Amino acid sequence: MTAAAVIGLRAEVCAPAPSRGARVETSKEPGGSRFLVTAAGRLAATGAVTLWSR
């Protein structure tokens, strides 16, 4: 899907995340996915993306 399919985006940034060395985990859910970002073993960000489907 392209960026035009994104109808919702939520992100909560808890701490700085480096451009290298951060770990991003995703989990699929109906209509989109959730993500979790950790850096140096600590939570850096969480969020969700909602996608439009035909």
HTML snippet that shows the backbone in 3Dmol.js (N, CA, C, O; Angstrom):
<script src="https://3Dmol.org/build/3Dmol-min.js"></script>
<div id="view" style="width:600px;height:400px;position:relative"></div>
<script>
const pdb = `
ATOM      1  N   MET A   1       0.839  -1.188   0.000  1.00  0.00           N
ATOM      2  CA  MET A   1       0.000   0.000   0.000  1.00  0.00           C
ATOM      3  C   MET A   1       0.882   1.248   0.000  1.00  0.00           C
ATOM      4  O   MET A   1       2.009   1.236   0.496  1.00  0.00           O
ATOM      5  N   THR A   2       0.348   2.307  -0.560  1.00  0.00           N
ATOM      6  CA  THR A   2       1.099   3.557  -0.604  1.00  0.00           C
ATOM      7  C   THR A   2       0.752   4.433   0.594  1.00  0.00           C
ATOM      8  O   THR A   2      -0.148   4.112   1.370  1.00  0.00           O
ATOM      9  N   ALA A   3       1.464   5.525   0.736  1.00  0.00           N
ATOM     10  CA  ALA A   3       1.222   6.453   1.841  1.00  0.00           C
ATOM     11  C   ALA A   3      -0.213   6.988   1.809  1.00  0.00           C
ATOM     12  O   ALA A   3      -0.756   7.349   2.853  1.00  0.00           O
ATOM     13  N   ALA A   4      -0.826   7.045   0.641  1.00  0.00           N
ATOM     14  CA  ALA A   4      -2.201   7.536   0.531  1.00  0.00           C
ATOM     15  C   ALA A   4      -3.187   6.619   1.255  1.00  0.00           C
ATOM     16  O   ALA A   4      -4.304   7.043   1.551  1.00  0.00           O
ATOM     17  N   ALA A   5      -2.807   5.387   1.544  1.00  0.00           N
ATOM     18  CA  ALA A   5      -3.683   4.442   2.230  1.00  0.00           C
ATOM     19  C   ALA A   5      -3.704   4.664   3.737  1.00  0.00           C
ATOM     20  O   ALA A   5      -4.540   4.080   4.426  1.00  0.00           O
ATOM     21  N   VAL A   6      -2.810   5.491   4.266  1.00  0.00           N
ATOM     22  CA  VAL A   6      -2.756   5.735   5.708  1.00  0.00           C
ATOM     23  C   VAL A   6      -3.868   6.707   6.076  1.00  0.00           C
ATOM     24  O   VAL A   6      -3.902   7.837   5.589  1.00  0.00           O
ATOM     25  N   ILE A   7      -4.789   6.254   6.949  1.00  0.00           N
ATOM     26  CA  ILE A   7      -5.889   7.122   7.382  1.00  0.00           C
ATOM     27  C   ILE A   7      -5.770   7.480   8.857  1.00  0.00           C
ATOM     28  O   ILE A   7      -6.522   8.318   9.354  1.00  0.00           O
ATOM     29  N   GLY A   8      -4.842   6.859   9.550  1.00  0.00           N
ATOM     30  CA  GLY A   8      -4.640   7.180  10.956  1.00  0.00           C
ATOM     31  C   GLY A   8      -3.224   6.861  11.367  1.00  0.00           C
ATOM     32  O   GLY A   8      -2.669   5.839  10.963  1.00  0.00           O
ATOM     33  N   LEU A   9      -2.640   7.720  12.161  1.00  0.00           N
ATOM     34  CA  LEU A   9      -1.282   7.512  12.645  1.00  0.00           C
ATOM     35  C   LEU A   9      -1.203   8.070  14.056  1.00  0.00           C
ATOM     36  O   LEU A   9      -1.547   9.227  14.298  1.00  0.00           O
ATOM     37  N   ARG A  10      -0.746   7.238  14.983  1.00  0.00           N
ATOM     38  CA  ARG A  10      -0.573   7.679  16.357  1.00  0.00           C
ATOM     39  C   ARG A  10       0.825   7.295  16.789  1.00  0.00           C
ATOM     40  O   ARG A  10       1.244   6.155  16.586  1.00  0.00           O
ATOM     41  N   ALA A  11       1.543   8.209  17.370  1.00  0.00           N
ATOM     42  CA  ALA A  11       2.885   7.924  17.876  1.00  0.00           C
ATOM     43  C   ALA A  11       3.088   8.641  19.196  1.00  0.00           C
ATOM     44  O   ALA A  11       2.741   9.813  19.340  1.00  0.00           O
ATOM     45  N   GLU A  12       3.644   7.936  20.143  1.00  0.00           N
ATOM     46  CA  GLU A  12       3.997   8.522  21.432  1.00  0.00           C
ATOM     47  C   GLU A  12       5.494   8.327  21.613  1.00  0.00           C
ATOM     48  O   GLU A  12       5.968   7.206  21.798  1.00  0.00           O
ATOM     49  N   VAL A  13       6.225   9.416  21.559  1.00  0.00           N
ATOM     50  CA  VAL A  13       7.679   9.367  21.691  1.00  0.00           C
ATOM     51  C   VAL A  13       8.026   9.596  23.157  1.00  0.00           C
ATOM     52  O   VAL A  13       7.688  10.630  23.734  1.00  0.00           O
ATOM     53  N   CYS A  14       8.707   8.612  23.751  1.00  0.00           N
ATOM     54  CA  CYS A  14       9.033   8.665  25.186  1.00  0.00           C
ATOM     55  C   CYS A  14      10.471   9.096  25.440  1.00  0.00           C
ATOM     56  O   CYS A  14      10.786   9.623  26.508  1.00  0.00           O
ATOM     57  N   ALA A  15      11.340   8.874  24.463  1.00  0.00           N
ATOM     58  CA  ALA A  15      12.768   9.161  24.629  1.00  0.00           C
ATOM     59  C   ALA A  15      13.395   9.277  23.244  1.00  0.00           C
ATOM     60  O   ALA A  15      12.827   8.782  22.270  1.00  0.00           O
ATOM     61  N   PRO A  16      14.548   9.919  23.141  1.00  0.00           N
ATOM     62  CA  PRO A  16      15.230   9.997  21.842  1.00  0.00           C
ATOM     63  C   PRO A  16      15.571   8.599  21.326  1.00  0.00           C
ATOM     64  O   PRO A  16      15.982   7.726  22.089  1.00  0.00           O
ATOM     65  N   ALA A  17      15.394   8.406  20.028  1.00  0.00           N
ATOM     66  CA  ALA A  17      15.766   7.142  19.395  1.00  0.00           C
ATOM     67  C   ALA A  17      16.839   7.435  18.355  1.00  0.00           C
ATOM     68  O   ALA A  17      16.625   8.280  17.485  1.00  0.00           O
ATOM     69  N   PRO A  18      17.968   6.775  18.418  1.00  0.00           N
ATOM     70  CA  PRO A  18      19.033   7.017  17.443  1.00  0.00           C
ATOM     71  C   PRO A  18      18.635   6.517  16.062  1.00  0.00           C
ATOM     72  O   PRO A  18      17.805   5.616  15.936  1.00  0.00           O
ATOM     73  N   SER A  19      19.226   7.101  15.031  1.00  0.00           N
ATOM     74  CA  SER A  19      18.927   6.646  13.668  1.00  0.00           C
ATOM     75  C   SER A  19      19.528   5.270  13.396  1.00  0.00           C
ATOM     76  O   SER A  19      19.115   4.588  12.458  1.00  0.00           O
ATOM     77  N   ARG A  20      20.494   4.862  14.205  1.00  0.00           N
ATOM     78  CA  ARG A  20      21.081   3.522  14.095  1.00  0.00           C
ATOM     79  C   ARG A  20      21.029   2.860  15.468  1.00  0.00           C
ATOM     80  O   ARG A  20      21.203   3.515  16.495  1.00  0.00           O
ATOM     81  N   GLY A  21      20.789   1.562  15.469  1.00  0.00           N
ATOM     82  CA  GLY A  21      20.821   0.820  16.717  1.00  0.00           C
ATOM     83  C   GLY A  21      19.498   0.709  17.447  1.00  0.00           C
ATOM     84  O   GLY A  21      19.406   0.005  18.452  1.00  0.00           O
ATOM     85  N   ALA A  22      18.471   1.389  16.962  1.00  0.00           N
ATOM     86  CA  ALA A  22      17.153   1.255  17.579  1.00  0.00           C
ATOM     87  C   ALA A  22      16.496  -0.018  17.048  1.00  0.00           C
ATOM     88  O   ALA A  22      16.737  -0.428  15.912  1.00  0.00           O
ATOM     89  N   ARG A  23      15.676  -0.627  17.872  1.00  0.00           N
ATOM     90  CA  ARG A  23      14.965  -1.847  17.474  1.00  0.00           C
ATOM     91  C   ARG A  23      13.493  -1.497  17.303  1.00  0.00           C
ATOM     92  O   ARG A  23      12.888  -0.888  18.185  1.00  0.00           O
ATOM     93  N   VAL A  24      12.916  -1.886  16.160  1.00  0.00           N
ATOM     94  CA  VAL A  24      11.512  -1.628  15.882  1.00  0.00           C
ATOM     95  C   VAL A  24      10.795  -2.968  15.763  1.00  0.00           C
ATOM     96  O   VAL A  24      11.157  -3.808  14.939  1.00  0.00           O
ATOM     97  N   GLU A  25       9.778  -3.155  16.596  1.00  0.00           N
ATOM     98  CA  GLU A  25       8.965  -4.367  16.543  1.00  0.00           C
ATOM     99  C   GLU A  25       7.569  -3.964  16.066  1.00  0.00           C
ATOM    100  O   GLU A  25       7.038  -2.940  16.497  1.00  0.00           O
ATOM    101  N   THR A  26       6.983  -4.756  15.187  1.00  0.00           N
ATOM    102  CA  THR A  26       5.642  -4.484  14.689  1.00  0.00           C
ATOM    103  C   THR A  26       4.742  -5.681  14.936  1.00  0.00           C
ATOM    104  O   THR A  26       5.203  -6.821  14.998  1.00  0.00           O
ATOM    105  N   SER A  27       3.467  -5.409  15.075  1.00  0.00           N
ATOM    106  CA  SER A  27       2.479  -6.474  15.176  1.00  0.00           C
ATOM    107  C   SER A  27       1.264  -6.067  14.354  1.00  0.00           C
ATOM    108  O   SER A  27       0.766  -4.947  14.459  1.00  0.00           O
ATOM    109  N   LYS A  28       0.804  -6.998  13.539  1.00  0.00           N
ATOM    110  CA  LYS A  28      -0.331  -6.745  12.670  1.00  0.00           C
ATOM    111  C   LYS A  28      -1.622  -6.853  13.461  1.00  0.00           C
ATOM    112  O   LYS A  28      -1.752  -7.695  14.350  1.00  0.00           O
ATOM    113  N   GLU A  29      -2.572  -5.996  13.131  1.00  0.00           N
ATOM    114  CA  GLU A  29      -3.902  -6.071  13.721  1.00  0.00           C
ATOM    115  C   GLU A  29      -4.899  -5.658  12.650  1.00  0.00           C
ATOM    116  O   GLU A  29      -4.503  -5.077  11.640  1.00  0.00           O
ATOM    117  N   PRO A  30      -6.167  -5.941  12.842  1.00  0.00           N
ATOM    118  CA  PRO A  30      -7.149  -5.592  11.809  1.00  0.00           C
ATOM    119  C   PRO A  30      -7.088  -4.112  11.440  1.00  0.00           C
ATOM    120  O   PRO A  30      -7.192  -3.248  12.311  1.00  0.00           O
ATOM    121  N   GLY A  31      -6.922  -3.823  10.173  1.00  0.00           N
ATOM    122  CA  GLY A  31      -6.913  -2.451   9.691  1.00  0.00           C
ATOM    123  C   GLY A  31      -5.584  -1.728   9.802  1.00  0.00           C
ATOM    124  O   GLY A  31      -5.517  -0.541   9.480  1.00  0.00           O
ATOM    125  N   GLY A  32      -4.529  -2.388  10.242  1.00  0.00           N
ATOM    126  CA  GLY A  32      -3.243  -1.698  10.337  1.00  0.00           C
ATOM    127  C   GLY A  32      -2.239  -2.470  11.157  1.00  0.00           C
ATOM    128  O   GLY A  32      -2.227  -3.700  11.144  1.00  0.00           O
ATOM    129  N   SER A  33      -1.395  -1.745  11.875  1.00  0.00           N
ATOM    130  CA  SER A  33      -0.395  -2.403  12.713  1.00  0.00           C
ATOM    131  C   SER A  33       0.026  -1.475  13.846  1.00  0.00           C
ATOM    132  O   SER A  33      -0.206  -0.267  13.800  1.00  0.00           O
ATOM    133  N   ARG A  34       0.646  -2.060  14.857  1.00  0.00           N
ATOM    134  CA  ARG A  34       1.203  -1.323  15.995  1.00  0.00           C
ATOM    135  C   ARG A  34       2.719  -1.439  15.932  1.00  0.00           C
ATOM    136  O   ARG A  34       3.254  -2.376  15.341  1.00  0.00           O
ATOM    137  N   PHE A  35       3.406  -0.483  16.545  1.00  0.00           N
ATOM    138  CA  PHE A  35       4.857  -0.567  16.584  1.00  0.00           C
ATOM    139  C   PHE A  35       5.389  -0.168  17.950  1.00  0.00           C
ATOM    140  O   PHE A  35       4.753   0.575  18.697  1.00  0.00           O
ATOM    141  N   LEU A  36       6.566  -0.680  18.251  1.00  0.00           N
ATOM    142  CA  LEU A  36       7.266  -0.425  19.508  1.00  0.00           C
ATOM    143  C   LEU A  36       8.727  -0.205  19.153  1.00  0.00           C
ATOM    144  O   LEU A  36       9.327  -1.026  18.460  1.00  0.00           O
ATOM    145  N   VAL A  37       9.299   0.887  19.617  1.00  0.00           N
ATOM    146  CA  VAL A  37      10.698   1.210  19.340  1.00  0.00           C
ATOM    147  C   VAL A  37      11.466   1.200  20.662  1.00  0.00           C
ATOM    148  O   VAL A  37      11.065   1.851  21.626  1.00  0.00           O
ATOM    149  N   THR A  38      12.570   0.457  20.695  1.00  0.00           N
ATOM    150  CA  THR A  38      13.440   0.466  21.872  1.00  0.00           C
ATOM    151  C   THR A  38      14.842   0.885  21.441  1.00  0.00           C
ATOM    152  O   THR A  38      15.273   0.608  20.321  1.00  0.00           O
ATOM    153  N   ALA A  39      15.536   1.549  22.339  1.00  0.00           N
ATOM    154  CA  ALA A  39      16.912   1.973  22.106  1.00  0.00           C
ATOM    155  C   ALA A  39      17.689   1.696  23.387  1.00  0.00           C
ATOM    156  O   ALA A  39      17.294   2.135  24.468  1.00  0.00           O
ATOM    157  N   ALA A  40      18.782   0.976  23.262  1.00  0.00           N
ATOM    158  CA  ALA A  40      19.602   0.594  24.415  1.00  0.00           C
ATOM    159  C   ALA A  40      18.762  -0.125  25.477  1.00  0.00           C
ATOM    160  O   ALA A  40      18.983   0.045  26.676  1.00  0.00           O
ATOM    161  N   GLY A  41      17.796  -0.929  25.019  1.00  0.00           N
ATOM    162  CA  GLY A  41      16.970  -1.702  25.930  1.00  0.00           C
ATOM    163  C   GLY A  41      15.864  -0.927  26.629  1.00  0.00           C
ATOM    164  O   GLY A  41      15.181  -1.471  27.497  1.00  0.00           O
ATOM    165  N   ARG A  42      15.681   0.329  26.264  1.00  0.00           N
ATOM    166  CA  ARG A  42      14.650   1.159  26.891  1.00  0.00           C
ATOM    167  C   ARG A  42      13.609   1.582  25.863  1.00  0.00           C
ATOM    168  O   ARG A  42      13.922   1.774  24.688  1.00  0.00           O
ATOM    169  N   LEU A  43      12.375   1.723  26.318  1.00  0.00           N
ATOM    170  CA  LEU A  43      11.288   2.142  25.454  1.00  0.00           C
ATOM    171  C   LEU A  43      11.555   3.546  24.918  1.00  0.00           C
ATOM    172  O   LEU A  43      11.852   4.464  25.683  1.00  0.00           O
ATOM    173  N   ALA A  44      11.450   3.706  23.603  1.00  0.00           N
ATOM    174  CA  ALA A  44      11.651   5.015  22.989  1.00  0.00           C
ATOM    175  C   ALA A  44      10.353   5.558  22.382  1.00  0.00           C
ATOM    176  O   ALA A  44      10.103   6.762  22.435  1.00  0.00           O
ATOM    177  N   ALA A  45       9.528   4.676  21.807  1.00  0.00           N
ATOM    178  CA  ALA A  45       8.287   5.138  21.184  1.00  0.00           C
ATOM    179  C   ALA A  45       7.330   3.969  20.983  1.00  0.00           C
ATOM    180  O   ALA A  45       7.742   2.815  20.870  1.00  0.00           O
ATOM    181  N   THR A  46       6.043   4.298  20.942  1.00  0.00           N
ATOM    182  CA  THR A  46       5.001   3.336  20.603  1.00  0.00           C
ATOM    183  C   THR A  46       4.037   4.023  19.662  1.00  0.00           C
ATOM    184  O   THR A  46       4.021   5.250  19.572  1.00  0.00           O
ATOM    185  N   GLY A  47       3.243   3.252  18.968  1.00  0.00           N
ATOM    186  CA  GLY A  47       2.251   3.866  18.104  1.00  0.00           C
ATOM    187  C   GLY A  47       1.499   2.847  17.274  1.00  0.00           C
ATOM    188  O   GLY A  47       1.681   1.637  17.411  1.00  0.00           O
ATOM    189  N   ALA A  48       0.638   3.381  16.399  1.00  0.00           N
ATOM    190  CA  ALA A  48      -0.174   2.548  15.534  1.00  0.00           C
ATOM    191  C   ALA A  48      -0.407   3.255  14.213  1.00  0.00           C
ATOM    192  O   ALA A  48      -0.430   4.484  14.140  1.00  0.00           O
ATOM    193  N   VAL A  49      -0.576   2.461  13.181  1.00  0.00           N
ATOM    194  CA  VAL A  49      -0.909   2.970  11.847  1.00  0.00           C
ATOM    195  C   VAL A  49      -2.188   2.281  11.415  1.00  0.00           C
ATOM    196  O   VAL A  49      -2.291   1.057  11.486  1.00  0.00           O
ATOM    197  N   THR A  50      -3.160   3.057  10.971  1.00  0.00           N
ATOM    198  CA  THR A  50      -4.417   2.517  10.458  1.00  0.00           C
ATOM    199  C   THR A  50      -4.443   2.726   8.948  1.00  0.00           C
ATOM    200  O   THR A  50      -4.152   3.815   8.454  1.00  0.00           O
ATOM    201  N   LEU A  51      -4.798   1.660   8.220  1.00  0.00           N
ATOM    202  CA  LEU A  51      -4.802   1.713   6.756  1.00  0.00           C
ATOM    203  C   LEU A  51      -6.208   1.605   6.207  1.00  0.00           C
ATOM    204  O   LEU A  51      -7.053   0.891   6.747  1.00  0.00           O
ATOM    205  N   TRP A  52      -6.441   2.317   5.140  1.00  0.00           N
ATOM    206  CA  TRP A  52      -7.708   2.248   4.427  1.00  0.00           C
ATOM    207  C   TRP A  52      -7.651   1.055   3.502  1.00  0.00           C
ATOM    208  O   TRP A  52      -6.676   0.880   2.772  1.00  0.00           O
ATOM    209  N   SER A  53      -8.680   0.237   3.523  1.00  0.00           N
ATOM    210  CA  SER A  53      -8.739  -0.888   2.588  1.00  0.00           C
ATOM    211  C   SER A  53     -10.044  -0.826   1.820  1.00  0.00           C
ATOM    212  O   SER A  53     -11.069  -0.382   2.336  1.00  0.00           O
ATOM    213  N   ARG A  54      -9.990  -1.269   0.607  1.00  0.00           N
ATOM    214  CA  ARG A  54     -11.180  -1.200  -0.262  1.00  0.00           C
ATOM    215  C   ARG A  54     -12.187  -2.243   0.066  1.00  0.00           C
ATOM    216  O   ARG A  54     -13.236  -2.312  -0.576  1.00  0.00           O
TER     217      ARG A  54
END
`;
const viewer = $3Dmol.createViewer("view");
viewer.addModel(pdb, "pdb");
viewer.setStyle({}, {cartoon: {color: "spectrum"}});
viewer.zoomTo();
viewer.render();
</script>
